[in-house]
Amino acid sequence: LFPSHDTTPAGTKGTATVRIDGCNTSASTTYLYDPDPVISSLSTISIATSGGAITITGSFLSGASITIGTTRATISSNTDALITASLPPSTAGEKVMTLTTPFGSTTSKLTYLEPPSLKATLPAGYIAQGDAVNLLLAATGASSYSSSGMLPQGLSFNTTTGLLSGIATKEGIYNFSITASNAA
């Protein structure tokens, strides 16, 4: 039918007129074009090395499978416009996520991150009233910090740098936690 083409031309679902060269006739029929999947957005581009949840929005996503390298993700919900999945564990670094449907595939990049590692020890086993404190609670891989509980009076905590500093003004027992976080 198409001597100069070995594939059907691109198009959208609908009717098409087929002309056979050398004849004065034409016929109409319906063709269904199933386009490659399209990813519009990802709920995150940073995943913990232990794996994690992701929501993918887009179009033509029905019947999808997702792989990171050769390891498959577990899909819990899949419609034409939305996928919810659990991504598998992987080593730290940039990875290619491949989303494949029966009609094609598309890729997107994700970054697997190690969780921050926070280890700190007070210079002494305690802080005495009147002591100047300048303790950097540096965590490998952290992008922010938070504290909960009650810090010793006179001390403050910088959530950007992880610095606990000030002059202890009141003795007592203070229970507090410092949390280091990153995108994963």
HULINLIN-V33795 format. One record per residue. SS is DSSP state (H for helix, E for strand, L for the rest). PHI is phi in whole degrees, -180 to 180 (NA if undefined). Layout:
SS PHI
SS PHI
//
This chain:
L NA
L -117
L -60
L -96
L -129
L -109
L -135
L -74
L -66
L -63
L -179
L -126
L -58
E 156
E -93
E -137
E -96
E -106
E -111
L -100
L -58
L 89
L -123
L -104
L -138
E -144
E -139
E -114
E -151
E -100
E -114
L -108
L -96
L -108
L -74
L -61
L -65
E -126
E -94
E -90
E -158
E -119
L -67
L -156
L -115
E -119
E -125
E -67
L -61
L -81
L 96
E 174
E -83
E -145
E -118
E -116
E -112
E 171
E -142
L 61
L -95
L -56
L 72
L -78
E -125
E -129
E -131
E -114
L 65
L -109
E -95
E -83
L -85
E -99
E -94
E -101
E -151
E -147
L -122
L -66
L -119
E -151
E -129
E -117
E -146
E -108
E -83
L -74
L -63
L -159
L -75
L -65
E 133
E -77
E -128
E -103
E -97
E -109
E -108
E -122
E -116
L -61
L -113
E 161
E -148
E -147
E -126
E -149
E -98
E -128
E -116
E -88
E -120
L -72
L -64
L -62
E -117
E -110
L -136
L -143
L -134
L -65
L -57
L -121
L -73
L -155
L -119
L -92
L -57
L 92
L -70
E -83
E -118
E -146
E -111
E -89
L -94
L -71
E -118
E -64
L 81
L -86
L -114
E -158
E -134
E -145
E -129
E -139
E 90
L -109
L -72
L -56
L -60
L 97
E -104
E -129
E -124
L -91
L -75
L -91
L -101
L 83
E -94
E -99
E -148
E 134
E -121
L -64
L -106
L -143
L -74
L 158
L -104
L -120
L -108
E -147
E -124
E -116
E -119
E -103
E -133
L -140
L -62
L -89
//
